Amino acid sequence: MDTVSTLLGVFASWAPVLTEPTFANLAVLLRGAVLASGPRTVTGCLAAAWPWVRKHWSVYENVARRARLPMLVMARGLFLLVLALLPGNGVIELVVDETLVRRYGPWVVGVGMHRDAVRSSQRRVEVSPATAPG
């Protein structure tokens, strides 16, 4: 079974929420992401998907920047596909990284959790003065 065709079949569920040109450009990038042996940058994906590339590289570069991608709808669809492929007793482990969450205000939870590597030891943890609450 062809891995690239199978992957595009799975992601075909996104076709109703995307415009036809955006889906076609995204399909080329997804093919390249599967076939790329190096970094999965847009340029690396286009180099790997060269037989399917029909447009200027800037069109594919702008897919994520200019296209209005309904990420929540796409993520939900992908999650439902994963659930459908998972056996009944399968376990899904979710890992959340909150470092990308923007935090504002004087009373931010966890603001003093940044360990100062220079002043701390194994027994005593010092927080950075710039991030210390107070």
N, C-alpha and C positions, 0 to 999 in steps of 0.2 A: 504494500500500500504506500502511495506517495505521501510523505509527511507534509509537504507544502500544501497539496490539495486538501488533505484532511484538516489542516489548520485553518485554511481559508473557508472550508465548510463549516467549521465551528464558529468562526467569526462572521459568517454570513448572517447570523442572527442580528448583527448590528446594522445591516443594510436598510431596514425600515426607518431607523432614526438618523441616518446620514444621507446627505445628498449623493447622487450617483457619482459625480466627479471626486468628491471627498472619499467615498468608499473605494473607488478604483485606485486612487493615490495611496490610501492606507493599505490596500491589498498588496501593492508593490513593496511598500516598506515592510510589511509583515513577512512577505516572502524573503526579502533580504535579511531580516532579523533571524529567520530560521537558518538560512544558508551561510550567513557571515561567520567566518572563522576568527576574525579579530574583534575589535570593539564594535558594539552595536550603535554606532553613530549613524546619522542620516547618510553621510558619505559612504561609510562602510556597508550599510544596507543596500545602497544603490549600486555599489561595486559588485556585491554578491548577487543582486537581482538584475544584472545588466540585460539579460535577454528580454525582460519584461518592461524595462524603462523606455518610455516613449516620449517623455516630456523633458523640459529643461530641469536641472537639479533644483533650482530655486522653487519650483512648484511643490516638490516633495518636502523641501525644507520648511515651507510655509504651512504644511498640513496642520501641525500642532499649534502654530502661531496664529494663523488667520481663520482656520475653520472653526465653526461653532460646534464643538464636540460636546454632546450631552453626557458628561463623564459619569454622573450618578446612574443614568439609565443604562449606559454601557457596562458599568461595574456590576449592576444588579443582574443584567443578562449573563455576564460571564460567571458570576457566582451561581446562578441557577443552572448553567451548563456544568459547572464543576459538581454541583449537588447531584445532577442527573447521572454523571459518570461515576460517582462515588458509590461503592458498595454500601449496603444497608448498615453495616456495623463500622463503617469508616469513620475516622476522626479527622476533623479539620482543626489545625492549630493556627490561631490568629496571632500575629505578632504586630504590635502597635508601637510606632516610634513617634513620640510627641515632640521631638526636637524641631520639627518644621512648623509647629503650631506657633502662631504669633501671640505673644503675651504682652499685655499692656497694664498700666496702672501701678500704684504703689503697693498694693496688697496682692501680689502674684504668688500663687502657691509654687513652691519649689525654686524660688529665685535664689535662695542661699545654698543650694545643693551643689554648687560648683566648687570642687575641691582644689585648693591651692597646692600644687605639686611641690613647690619649693619649700613651703613652711610646714607641710604635713609630714608625719611619719607613719609607721604601721600602727602605732597605738593611738596617736592623736591626729584628728582631722581638723585642719584649718580651712575655713572658706575664704574665698577672695574678698578683700575689703570692698571692691566695687560692686560685688553681688550680695554682700551680707545684708540681711534684713535689718531695718531699723530706721 
